[in-house]
Amino acid sequence: MRQITKEAMEAFCEGRHFKKGNMEVTRYSMYLHGNRIAWWDNNNQLWISNCGWQSNTTKERLNALPNVNIVQRNHQWYLNGQPWDGQAICIGRVN
């Protein structure tokens, strides 16, 4: 895991601001190249999206989050073992 990924994930899970390179974290959202790829909703549930970018960087950033496991096979992304088109999806509450 890249250092920037680790720092961004920690800031996101702790609800603090972080900005470095192509990453920015606000209290409730994580952005990659200005695209919101992860956020907490009002019920403290984690949501993710690839914002239409099936890049290795997007996958790495999302995989750093709790309860998220994305793999790619034959150009298809799988989220926690299920085919995923990258659209916004609720991961649920994270401890």
Disulfide bonds with the S-S distance in Angstrom:
none
